[in-house]
């Protein structure tokens, strides 16, 4: 445990992220209202138009609406984590029962394989684009719920397939035969012999999946797919446009093609927040996996 620096480093920074998400909005320098500022006058008498570059009062600059990016990242941390964790929890609420049921039933195993193959021949972002554009989702007042459900179900088959594979691998181990010979019921056999082996793999898989969902949200921001949105009249008054209403990190990617050439601090701030979170998630997952492997070796040596 002392040498498992990945576990401790990843856990430390992820705890900091949770603290920022929970306590950050109460800090005095955070603009909780995310006010838009059209322009301001410097002490030299010059007018500065948004997006403001990093300066005093705007340590990370602002977006093109004059919203402080640091405040946006802090306020969006909680919303981003809420969406990501909702997707992951719902995904595993479907995937784990499906994997277990497929382990005992050939019919459900076939359904699981079909589910996985149906949504595996193309990257998830293509399916997200398709389903998010369906009228009953696009115009629904319950769009956030629909979008979270879509994000969860798209890779439910993949997760169930992985868990199912772990169950099949565990089935081949010698001590499973010992449990059967000793007269264990199927329930007791599953609880005492399968779960202790499979649960650690599921924990590592969940941590990695949190990173996958976060990365998928970043892709959605680039191509203007929003979890929650509303229709607002455009600045010319000639029609309506779709506007994101969720202060999540990926919203900073909406103008990335324009910002990356001139206002680089806008996308780089979001890339930094998402990239560091993915890095520490990866470190934490690797550390947790090493912890379970070390624990398993210790138990086996004791035996």
Backbone as numpy.savetxt, mean C-alpha at the origin, in Angstrom:
# Nx Ny Nz CAx CAy CAz Cx Cy Cz
18.92 -12.06 17.17 18.10 -10.86 17.17 18.95 -9.60 17.17
20.10 -9.65 17.90 20.94 -8.46 17.99 21.54 -8.10 16.65
21.80 -9.14 15.81 22.42 -8.90 14.51 21.40 -8.65 13.42
20.14 -8.72 13.74 19.10 -8.55 12.74 18.82 -7.05 12.56
19.76 -6.35 11.93 19.64 -4.89 11.78 18.50 -4.50 10.85
18.15 -5.36 9.90 17.04 -5.05 9.00 15.73 -4.92 9.77
15.53 -5.86 10.68 14.29 -5.84 11.47 14.19 -4.57 12.29
15.26 -4.23 13.01 15.22 -3.08 13.90 15.20 -1.76 13.13
15.95 -1.68 12.04 15.97 -0.45 11.24 14.61 -0.21 10.59
14.07 -1.25 9.96 12.76 -1.12 9.32 11.67 -0.80 10.32
11.68 -1.50 11.47 10.66 -1.26 12.50 10.74 0.16 13.04
11.96 0.65 13.27 12.14 2.00 13.82 11.54 3.06 12.91
11.86 3.00 11.64 11.38 4.03 10.72 9.90 3.87 10.40
9.39 2.65 10.40 7.96 2.46 10.19 7.16 2.98 11.38
7.71 2.83 12.58 7.06 3.39 13.77 7.05 4.91 13.68
8.16 5.49 13.19 8.21 6.94 12.99 7.12 7.39 12.00
6.93 6.59 10.95 5.90 6.92 9.96 4.52 6.91 10.59
4.25 5.92 11.41 2.95 5.83 12.09 2.77 7.02 13.04
3.84 7.41 13.73 3.76 8.57 14.62 3.46 9.84 13.84
4.12 10.00 12.69 3.85 11.16 11.83 2.40 11.17 11.38
1.89 9.99 11.00 0.51 9.90 10.52 -0.49 10.24 11.62
-0.20 9.82 12.85 -1.15 10.02 13.96 -1.00 11.38 14.63
0.25 11.81 14.84 0.51 13.01 15.63 0.86 14.21 14.76
1.36 13.96 13.55 1.81 15.03 12.67 0.83 16.18 12.48
-0.46 15.90 12.26 -1.41 17.00 12.05 -1.53 17.96 13.23
-1.05 17.59 14.40 -1.13 18.48 15.57 0.09 19.38 15.70
1.11 19.17 14.88 2.32 19.98 14.98 2.04 21.40 14.49
2.61 22.42 15.15 2.26 23.81 14.85 2.64 24.28 13.45
3.67 23.70 12.85 4.11 24.17 11.53 3.33 23.52 10.39
2.42 22.61 10.71 1.66 21.90 9.68 0.37 22.65 9.37
0.14 22.92 8.11 -1.09 23.56 7.66 -2.16 22.49 7.48
-2.97 22.31 8.49 -3.96 21.23 8.47 -5.07 21.48 7.44
-5.28 22.73 7.06 -6.33 23.05 6.09 -5.83 22.94 4.65
-4.51 22.79 4.49 -3.90 22.71 3.15 -4.39 23.86 2.27
-4.22 25.06 2.80 -4.71 26.26 2.10 -3.92 26.50 0.81
-4.63 26.94 -0.20 -4.02 27.29 -1.47 -3.65 28.78 -1.45
-2.45 29.08 -1.90 -1.96 30.46 -1.91 -1.60 30.85 -3.33
-2.24 31.89 -3.84 -2.02 32.30 -5.22 -0.66 32.92 -5.46
-0.22 33.76 -4.55 1.08 34.44 -4.68 1.39 35.12 -3.36
2.65 35.46 -3.17 3.01 36.26 -2.00 4.17 37.17 -2.35
4.34 38.20 -1.55 5.35 39.22 -1.81 6.52 39.02 -0.86
7.73 38.96 -1.40 8.92 38.78 -0.59 9.34 40.09 0.05
10.32 40.00 0.94 10.81 41.21 1.61 11.48 42.16 0.63
11.98 41.64 -0.47 12.58 42.49 -1.50 11.55 43.14 -2.41
10.28 42.83 -2.16 9.21 43.43 -2.96 8.87 42.66 -4.22
9.39 41.46 -4.37 9.10 40.65 -5.54 7.92 39.73 -5.27
7.12 39.52 -6.30 5.99 38.60 -6.19 6.42 37.21 -6.67
6.10 36.20 -5.87 6.43 34.81 -6.21 5.14 34.06 -6.47
5.08 33.40 -7.62 3.89 32.64 -7.99 4.13 31.15 -7.73
3.08 30.41 -7.43 3.24 28.96 -7.23 3.50 28.28 -8.56
4.15 27.12 -8.49 4.64 26.43 -7.28 5.89 27.10 -6.70
5.89 27.30 -5.39 7.00 27.95 -4.73 8.15 26.95 -4.55
9.38 27.39 -4.81 10.53 26.49 -4.57 10.78 26.37 -3.07
11.58 25.41 -2.66 11.92 25.31 -1.23 12.50 26.61 -0.70
11.90 27.12 0.35 12.32 28.40 0.94 11.82 28.44 2.38
12.09 29.53 3.05 11.61 29.69 4.41 10.08 29.66 4.43
9.54 28.84 5.30 8.09 28.65 5.37 7.60 27.56 4.47
8.41 27.18 3.46 8.08 26.09 2.53 9.33 25.23 2.36
9.70 24.44 3.37 10.96 23.67 3.32 11.05 22.71 2.15
9.91 22.20 1.69 9.89 21.31 0.52 9.22 21.97 -0.67
8.98 23.28 -0.59 8.29 23.98 -1.66 6.79 23.77 -1.60
6.12 24.13 -2.69 4.67 23.96 -2.78 4.32 23.34 -4.12
3.06 22.89 -4.24 2.60 22.43 -5.54 2.09 23.62 -6.34
1.52 23.38 -7.50 1.14 24.49 -8.37 -0.07 25.27 -7.87
-0.70 24.77 -6.79 -1.81 25.50 -6.18 -1.37 26.27 -4.94
-0.07 26.24 -4.65 0.44 26.97 -3.50 0.27 26.24 -2.18
0.00 24.94 -2.21 -0.16 24.16 -0.99 1.22 23.67 -0.53
1.52 23.88 0.74 2.80 23.46 1.29 2.96 21.95 1.19
4.03 21.50 0.52 4.22 20.08 0.27 4.51 19.31 1.56
5.29 19.91 2.48 5.57 19.23 3.74 4.28 18.96 4.51
3.39 19.96 4.55 2.10 19.76 5.22 1.27 18.72 4.49
1.35 18.73 3.16 0.60 17.77 2.36 1.08 16.35 2.62
2.40 16.16 2.73 2.94 14.83 3.01 2.55 14.35 4.40
2.60 15.25 5.38 2.25 14.86 6.74 0.76 14.57 6.86
-0.07 15.44 6.28 -1.51 15.22 6.33 -1.92 14.01 5.49
-1.17 13.74 4.43 -1.52 12.63 3.56 -1.01 11.29 4.03
-0.09 11.30 5.01 0.47 10.03 5.50 -0.62 9.14 6.08
-1.47 9.70 6.93 -2.53 8.93 7.54 -3.53 8.42 6.51
-3.91 9.28 5.56 -4.86 8.88 4.53 -4.27 7.79 3.63
-2.99 7.92 3.29 -2.33 6.93 2.45 -2.27 5.58 3.16
-1.85 5.58 4.42 -1.77 4.33 5.18 -3.15 3.71 5.37
-4.15 4.55 5.57 -5.51 4.04 5.77 -5.99 3.29 4.52
-5.73 3.85 3.35 -6.16 3.20 2.11 -5.37 1.91 1.89
-4.04 1.98 2.06 -3.19 0.81 1.83 -3.56 -0.33 2.76
-3.72 -0.04 4.05 -4.04 -1.09 5.01 -5.44 -1.64 4.78
-6.38 -0.79 4.36 -7.74 -1.27 4.07 -7.71 -2.28 2.93
-6.93 -1.98 1.89 -6.82 -2.89 0.75 -6.20 -4.21 1.18
-5.11 -4.14 1.95 -4.40 -5.36 2.35 -5.26 -6.22 3.28
-5.91 -5.60 4.26 -6.76 -6.36 5.18 -7.89 -7.05 4.43
-8.54 -6.32 3.52 -9.64 -6.91 2.76 -9.14 -8.01 1.84
-7.97 -7.80 1.24 -7.40 -8.82 0.34 -7.16 -10.13 1.07
-6.59 -10.06 2.25 -6.28 -11.28 2.99 -7.52 -11.88 3.64
-8.53 -11.06 3.87 -9.79 -11.60 4.37 -10.44 -12.51 3.34
-10.16 -12.25 2.06 -10.65 -13.13 0.98 -9.65 -14.24 0.68
-8.36 -13.91 0.67 -7.35 -14.83 0.16 -7.11 -16.01 1.10
-7.03 -15.76 2.39 -6.72 -16.85 3.34 -7.80 -17.93 3.34
-9.10 -17.57 3.48 -10.13 -18.63 3.39 -10.13 -19.34 2.04
-9.88 -18.59 0.96 -9.86 -19.21 -0.36 -8.71 -20.21 -0.47
-7.54 -19.86 0.05 -6.38 -20.76 0.00 -6.62 -22.01 0.81
-7.18 -21.85 2.00 -7.45 -23.01 2.87 -8.53 -23.89 2.25
-9.58 -23.25 1.73 -10.65 -24.03 1.10 -10.12 -24.77 -0.13
-9.24 -24.11 -0.91 -8.66 -24.77 -2.07 -7.73 -25.91 -1.71
-7.19 -25.85 -0.50 -6.31 -26.93 -0.03 -7.10 -28.22 0.22
-8.36 -28.06 0.58 -9.19 -29.23 0.91 -10.19 -29.57 -0.20
-10.41 -28.67 -1.14 -11.43 -28.89 -2.18 -10.82 -28.66 -3.56
-10.93 -29.63 -4.44 -10.41 -29.50 -5.79 -11.18 -28.44 -6.58
-12.49 -28.35 -6.33 -13.31 -27.36 -7.04 -12.85 -25.95 -6.69
-12.70 -25.67 -5.40 -12.27 -24.34 -4.97 -10.81 -24.07 -5.35
-10.03 -25.14 -5.42 -8.65 -24.98 -5.89 -8.63 -24.53 -7.35
-9.54 -25.08 -8.14 -9.65 -24.66 -9.53 -10.10 -23.21 -9.66
-11.06 -22.82 -8.81 -11.51 -21.43 -8.81 -10.35 -20.49 -8.45
-9.57 -20.90 -7.47 -8.43 -20.10 -7.05 -7.40 -19.94 -8.18
-7.08 -21.04 -8.85 -6.14 -20.98 -9.97 -6.68 -20.10 -11.09
-7.97 -20.23 -11.37 -8.57 -19.41 -12.41 -8.55 -17.93 -12.06
-8.82 -17.62 -10.81 -8.79 -16.23 -10.33 -7.38 -15.65 -10.52
-6.37 -16.44 -10.16 -5.00 -15.98 -10.26 -4.60 -15.76 -11.73
-4.97 -16.70 -12.58 -4.60 -16.59 -14.00 -5.34 -15.47 -14.71
-6.58 -15.22 -14.30 -7.38 -14.19 -14.94 -6.75 -12.81 -14.82
-6.17 -12.51 -13.66 -5.64 -11.18 -13.42 -4.11 -11.14 -13.36
-3.47 -12.16 -13.94 -2.01 -12.20 -13.88 -1.35 -11.99 -15.23
-2.15 -12.00 -16.33 -1.52 -11.89 -17.63 -1.21 -10.45 -18.01
-1.67 -9.49 -17.20 -1.35 -8.07 -17.42 -1.06 -7.42 -16.08
-0.28 -6.34 -16.06 -0.01 -5.63 -14.79 -1.31 -5.14 -14.15
-1.40 -5.12 -12.83 -2.63 -4.72 -12.15 -3.13 -3.34 -12.54
-2.24 -2.42 -12.91 -2.66 -1.06 -13.21 -3.62 -1.02 -14.41
-3.48 -1.95 -15.34 -4.38 -1.99 -16.49 -5.79 -2.38 -16.06
-5.89 -3.34 -15.17 -7.21 -3.74 -14.67 -7.82 -2.64 -13.80
-6.98 -1.96 -13.02 -7.48 -0.83 -12.22 -8.05 0.23 -13.13
-7.35 0.53 -14.23 -7.83 1.53 -15.18 -9.19 1.14 -15.76
-9.34 -0.14 -16.08 -10.59 -0.62 -16.65 -11.74 -0.51 -15.67
-11.57 -1.07 -14.48 -12.67 -1.11 -13.51 -13.00 0.29 -12.97
-11.99 1.14 -12.79 -12.26 2.48 -12.26 -13.05 3.34 -13.24
-13.01 2.97 -14.53 -13.75 3.73 -15.53 -15.15 3.24 -15.79
-15.54 2.13 -15.15 -16.91 1.65 -15.32 -17.90 2.65 -14.73
-18.98 2.95 -15.43 -19.89 4.01 -14.97 -20.40 3.85 -13.55
-20.73 2.62 -13.15 -21.31 2.44 -11.82 -20.28 2.66 -10.72
-19.00 2.65 -11.09 -17.94 2.98 -10.13 -17.52 4.44 -10.30
-17.38 4.88 -11.52 -16.88 6.23 -11.81 -17.80 7.31 -11.23
-19.10 7.10 -11.34 -20.06 8.11 -10.88 -20.67 7.80 -9.52
-20.22 6.75 -8.89 -20.83 6.32 -7.63 -20.41 7.20 -6.46
-21.36 7.45 -5.55 -21.03 8.14 -4.31 -20.19 7.26 -3.39
-20.19 5.96 -3.66 -19.41 5.00 -2.88 -18.13 4.62 -3.60
-17.62 5.50 -4.44 -16.42 5.20 -5.23 -15.24 4.74 -4.37
-14.92 5.41 -3.24 -13.78 4.94 -2.43 -13.92 3.49 -2.01
-15.14 3.07 -1.64 -15.36 1.69 -1.24 -15.15 0.75 -2.42
-15.71 1.13 -3.57 -15.56 0.32 -4.78 -14.09 0.17 -5.16
-13.34 1.29 -5.10 -11.94 1.26 -5.51 -11.10 0.39 -4.58
-11.35 0.49 -3.30 -10.62 -0.35 -2.34 -10.95 -1.82 -2.59
-12.23 -2.11 -2.88 -12.64 -3.49 -3.16 -11.95 -4.00 -4.43
-11.89 -3.17 -5.47 -11.23 -3.56 -6.72 -9.75 -3.84 -6.48
-9.07 -2.93 -5.78 -7.65 -3.11 -5.51 -7.40 -4.38 -4.69
-8.31 -4.69 -3.78 -8.15 -5.89 -2.95 -8.37 -7.16 -3.76
-9.42 -7.20 -4.57 -9.79 -8.42 -5.28 -8.87 -8.75 -6.45
-8.24 -7.73 -7.05 -7.41 -7.99 -8.22 -6.29 -8.99 -7.93
-5.69 -8.90 -6.76 -4.57 -9.79 -6.45 -4.91 -10.78 -5.34
-6.18 -10.95 -5.07 -6.58 -11.97 -4.11 -6.17 -13.36 -4.59
-6.33 -13.63 -5.88 -5.94 -14.93 -6.42 -4.45 -15.19 -6.29
-3.63 -14.16 -6.54 -2.18 -14.32 -6.42 -1.80 -14.66 -4.99
-2.36 -13.92 -4.02 -2.03 -14.16 -2.61 -2.51 -15.54 -2.18
-3.74 -15.91 -2.57 -4.26 -17.23 -2.22 -3.39 -18.34 -2.80
-2.91 -18.12 -4.02 -2.04 -19.11 -4.67 -0.74 -19.31 -3.88
-0.16 -18.21 -3.40 1.09 -18.30 -2.63 0.86 -19.03 -1.31
-0.23 -18.67 -0.62 -0.53 -19.33 0.66 -0.82 -20.82 0.43
-1.54 -21.10 -0.65 -1.87 -22.49 -0.99 -0.59 -23.29 -1.26
0.38 -22.67 -1.92 1.66 -23.33 -2.19 2.40 -23.64 -0.90
2.36 -22.71 0.06 2.99 -22.96 1.36 2.32 -24.14 2.07
1.01 -24.23 1.96 0.29 -25.35 2.58 0.69 -26.67 1.93
0.81 -26.69 0.60 1.20 -27.91 -0.10 2.63 -28.32 0.25
3.52 -27.35 0.37 4.89 -27.65 0.75 4.96 -28.21 2.17
4.15 -27.64 3.05 4.12 -28.11 4.44 3.58 -29.53 4.51
2.64 -29.84 3.62 2.02 -31.18 3.61 3.04 -32.28 3.35
4.14 -31.94 2.66 5.14 -32.94 2.29 6.16 -33.19 3.40
6.09 -32.42 4.48 7.08 -32.57 5.55 6.78 -33.82 6.39
7.84 -34.48 6.86 7.66 -35.76 7.59 6.79 -35.66 8.83
6.86 -34.53 9.55 6.11 -34.48 10.81 4.60 -34.43 10.57
4.16 -34.10 9.35 2.73 -34.15 9.04 2.25 -35.60 9.09
3.06 -36.51 8.54 2.71 -37.92 8.59 2.67 -38.42 10.04
3.59 -37.87 10.85 3.59 -38.26 12.26 2.31 -37.83 12.96
1.81 -36.65 12.60 0.57 -36.16 13.18 -0.62 -37.01 12.76
-0.61 -37.44 11.50 -1.70 -38.29 11.00 -1.68 -39.65 11.71
-0.48 -40.22 11.83 -0.34 -41.53 12.47 -0.76 -41.46 13.94
-0.51 -40.32 14.60 -0.86 -40.19 16.02 -2.36 -40.01 16.23
-3.12 -39.92 15.14 -4.58 -39.85 15.25 -5.15 -38.45 15.37
-4.40 -37.42 14.93 -4.92 -36.05 14.99 -6.10 -35.89 14.06
-7.11 -35.16 14.51 -8.24 -34.81 13.64 -7.77 -33.78 12.61
-8.48 -33.63 11.49 -8.07 -32.64 10.49 -7.94 -31.23 11.07
-8.86 -30.87 11.98 -8.78 -29.53 12.58 -7.53 -29.38 13.43
-7.26 -30.37 14.28 -6.10 -30.30 15.15 -4.81 -30.36 14.34
-4.82 -31.16 13.29 -3.64 -31.27 12.43 -3.34 -29.92 11.76
-4.39 -29.26 11.31 -4.21 -27.96 10.65 -3.72 -26.92 11.66
-4.33 -26.93 12.84 -3.99 -25.93 13.86 -2.59 -26.12 14.42
-2.21 -27.34 14.70 -0.94 -27.60 15.40 0.24 -27.86 14.48
-0.04 -28.28 13.22 1.06 -28.67 12.35 1.22 -27.74 11.15
0.11 -27.26 10.60 0.20 -26.39 9.42 0.38 -24.91 9.80
-0.47 -24.42 10.68 -0.45 -23.00 10.99 0.88 -22.49 11.51
1.57 -23.19 12.43 2.85 -22.67 12.91 3.88 -22.45 11.81
3.76 -23.19 10.71 4.69 -23.05 9.60 4.23 -21.98 8.61
2.91 -21.93 8.37 2.38 -21.04 7.32 2.23 -19.61 7.80
1.87 -19.42 9.08 1.63 -18.06 9.58 2.85 -17.14 9.41
4.07 -17.57 9.73 5.22 -16.68 9.48 5.35 -16.25 8.02
5.06 -17.18 7.10 5.11 -16.83 5.67 4.04 -15.81 5.32
2.86 -15.94 5.93 1.79 -14.98 5.67 2.16 -13.60 6.20
2.80 -13.54 7.36 3.19 -12.25 7.94 4.16 -11.53 7.01
5.16 -12.24 6.51 6.12 -11.64 5.57 5.41 -11.22 4.29
4.50 -12.04 3.82 3.75 -11.74 2.60 2.90 -10.49 2.77
2.28 -10.32 3.93 1.46 -9.14 4.21 2.31 -7.87 4.15
3.49 -7.91 4.77 4.38 -6.74 4.77 4.78 -6.37 3.36
5.13 -7.37 2.55 5.50 -7.10 1.16 4.32 -6.57 0.36
3.12 -7.07 0.67 1.93 -6.62 -0.05 1.59 -5.16 0.27
1.89 -4.70 1.46 1.69 -3.29 1.79 2.50 -2.42 0.83
3.73 -2.84 0.57 4.56 -2.11 -0.38 4.01 -2.19 -1.80
3.49 -3.34 -2.19 2.92 -3.48 -3.54 1.73 -2.55 -3.75
0.87 -2.47 -2.75 -0.31 -1.60 -2.86 0.12 -0.14 -2.92
1.09 0.24 -2.10 1.57 1.62 -2.12 2.15 1.98 -3.48
2.90 1.07 -4.06 3.48 1.31 -5.39 2.39 1.41 -6.45
1.35 0.59 -6.31 0.23 0.65 -7.26 -0.50 1.98 -7.14
-0.66 2.50 -5.94 -1.29 3.81 -5.75 -0.47 4.90 -6.43
0.86 4.78 -6.38 1.72 5.75 -7.04 1.49 5.73 -8.55
1.35 4.54 -9.12 1.06 4.43 -10.56 -0.29 5.05 -10.89
-1.26 4.86 -10.01 -2.59 5.43 -10.25 -2.53 6.96 -10.26
-1.68 7.55 -9.40 -1.55 9.00 -9.39 -1.01 9.54 -10.69
-0.09 8.80 -11.33 0.51 9.25 -12.58 -0.52 9.32 -13.70
-1.46 8.36 -13.72 -2.43 8.29 -14.83 -3.82 8.79 -14.40
-3.86 9.62 -13.36 -5.10 10.31 -12.96 -6.22 9.35 -12.56
-5.92 8.33 -11.82 -6.96 7.46 -11.26 -7.02 7.74 -9.78
-8.19 8.21 -9.31 -8.32 8.66 -7.92 -9.18 7.68 -7.13
-8.82 7.53 -5.85 -9.65 6.73 -4.95 -10.97 7.44 -4.69
-10.90 8.71 -4.36 -12.10 9.52 -4.15 -11.97 10.79 -4.98
-13.08 11.27 -5.54 -13.03 12.43 -6.42 -14.39 13.11 -6.46
-14.40 14.27 -7.06 -15.65 14.99 -7.28 -15.55 15.76 -8.58
-16.71 16.19 -9.09 -16.75 16.95 -10.33 -16.87 18.43 -9.98
-15.98 19.23 -10.57 -15.99 20.68 -10.35 -15.91 21.41 -11.68
-16.54 22.58 -11.73 -16.49 23.39 -12.94 -15.06 23.89 -13.15
-14.60 23.83 -14.38 -13.23 24.26 -14.66 -13.11 25.78 -14.56
-11.87 26.27 -14.62 -11.62 27.70 -14.40 -12.21 28.58 -15.49
-12.53 28.02 -16.64 -13.14 28.82 -17.70 -14.67 28.79 -17.64
-15.23 27.94 -16.79 -16.67 27.85 -16.66 -17.36 27.20 -17.83
-16.59 26.46 -18.63 -17.16 25.86 -19.84 -17.51 24.38 -19.67
-17.18 23.81 -18.53 -17.44 22.40 -18.33 -16.96 21.94 -16.97
-17.04 20.64 -16.76 -16.64 20.08 -15.48 -15.38 19.23 -15.65
-14.62 19.15 -14.58 -13.44 18.31 -14.58 -13.41 17.47 -13.30
-12.71 16.36 -13.37 -12.60 15.47 -12.23 -11.47 15.95 -11.33
-11.75 16.08 -10.04 -10.77 16.60 -9.09 -10.59 15.59 -7.96
-9.35 15.29 -7.63 -9.04 14.39 -6.52 -9.40 15.06 -5.20
-9.99 14.33 -4.29 -10.38 14.89 -3.00 -9.67 14.22 -1.83
-8.72 13.36 -2.12 -8.01 12.64 -1.07 -6.57 13.12 -1.00
-6.11 13.64 0.14 -4.74 14.17 0.25 -3.70 13.07 0.42
-3.66 12.14 -0.52 -2.68 11.06 -0.44 -1.41 11.46 -1.17
-0.34 10.76 -0.86 0.95 11.08 -1.49 0.91 11.00 -3.02
0.28 9.99 -3.62 0.31 9.89 -5.08 -0.31 11.08 -5.82
-1.10 11.91 -5.13 -1.69 13.05 -5.83 -0.62 14.02 -6.33
0.58 13.97 -5.73 1.67 14.83 -6.19 2.23 14.38 -7.54
1.82 13.18 -8.00 2.28 12.69 -9.29 1.36 13.10 -10.44
0.26 13.77 -10.13 -0.73 14.07 -11.17 -0.15 14.94 -12.27
0.80 15.81 -11.95 1.41 16.70 -12.95 2.89 16.38 -13.12
3.26 15.13 -12.93 4.67 14.76 -12.93 5.35 15.03 -14.27
4.64 14.84 -15.38 5.25 15.03 -16.68 5.65 16.49 -16.91
4.90 17.42 -16.34 5.25 18.84 -16.44 6.23 19.25 -15.35
6.01 18.76 -14.15 6.81 19.20 -13.01 8.24 18.68 -13.05
8.44 17.48 -13.60 9.75 16.86 -13.53 10.80 17.66 -14.31
10.37 18.49 -15.24 11.32 19.26 -16.03 11.66 20.60 -15.39
10.70 21.20 -14.68 10.91 22.54 -14.14 10.78 22.57 -12.63
9.68 22.03 -12.11 9.40 22.08 -10.67 9.71 20.71 -10.05
10.98 20.33 -10.10 11.36 18.96 -9.73 11.05 18.63 -8.28
11.01 19.64 -7.42 10.78 19.35 -6.00 9.39 18.76 -5.72
8.44 18.99 -6.63 7.09 18.48 -6.41 7.07 16.94 -6.52
7.47 16.36 -7.67 7.45 14.88 -7.72 8.52 14.24 -6.85
9.68 14.92 -6.67 10.74 14.33 -5.86 10.32 14.18 -4.40
9.47 15.07 -3.91 8.99 14.96 -2.53 8.16 13.69 -2.35
7.25 13.45 -3.30 6.42 12.24 -3.23 7.26 10.99 -3.47
8.20 11.07 -4.41 9.08 9.92 -4.67 9.89 9.60 -3.42
10.37 10.63 -2.73 11.12 10.41 -1.50 10.29 9.74 -0.43
9.06 10.24 -0.22 8.19 9.67 0.81 7.82 8.23 0.50
7.41 7.97 -0.74 7.01 6.61 -1.13 8.22 5.69 -1.20
9.32 6.19 -1.79 10.52 5.38 -1.93 11.09 4.95 -0.59
11.17 5.88 0.36 11.70 5.53 1.68 10.78 4.55 2.40
9.47 4.74 2.26 8.53 3.81 2.89 8.69 2.40 2.31
8.84 2.31 0.99 9.05 1.00 0.36 10.36 0.38 0.81
11.40 1.22 0.94 12.70 0.71 1.39 12.60 0.11 2.79
11.96 0.84 3.71 11.89 0.36 5.09 10.93 -0.82 5.23
9.90 -0.86 4.39 9.04 -2.04 4.37 9.82 -3.27 3.92
10.65 -3.08 2.90 11.46 -4.18 2.40 12.47 -4.65 3.46
13.08 -3.70 4.15 14.01 -4.05 5.23 13.28 -4.80 6.35
12.11 -4.30 6.70 11.34 -4.92 7.79 10.90 -6.33 7.41
10.45 -6.51 6.16 10.04 -7.84 5.71 11.22 -8.81 5.73
12.37 -8.34 5.26 13.56 -9.19 5.29 13.98 -9.53 6.71
13.86 -8.55 7.62 14.20 -8.79 9.01 13.26 -9.77 9.69
11.96 -9.63 9.39 10.98 -10.56 9.97 11.21 -11.97 9.45
11.50 -12.09 8.16 11.76 -13.41 7.59 13.00 -14.04 8.23
14.04 -13.24 8.42 15.25 -13.77 9.06 14.97 -14.18 10.50
14.14 -13.40 11.19 13.79 -13.74 12.58 13.11 -15.09 12.65
12.15 -15.34 11.78 11.44 -16.62 11.80 12.35 -17.78 11.39
13.25 -17.53 10.42 14.18 -18.58 10.01 15.13 -18.94 11.14
15.63 -17.91 11.85 16.51 -18.16 12.99 15.79 -18.90 14.10
14.54 -18.51 14.36 13.74 -19.16 15.39 13.48 -20.62 15.03
13.20 -20.86 13.74 12.92 -22.22 13.30 14.16 -23.10 13.45
15.34 -22.55 13.08 16.57 -23.32 13.22 16.88 -23.63 14.69
16.60 -22.64 15.56 16.85 -22.84 16.98 15.98 -23.95 17.54
14.69 -23.92 17.19 13.76 -24.94 17.67 14.15 -26.31 17.15
14.57 -26.37 15.88 14.95 -27.65 15.28 16.21 -28.21 15.93
17.16 -27.32 16.27 18.39 -27.76 16.92 18.12 -28.27 18.35
17.15 -27.61 19.02 16.79 -28.06 20.36 16.18 -29.44 20.36
15.46 -29.70 19.23 14.84 -31.02 19.13 15.87 -32.10 18.82
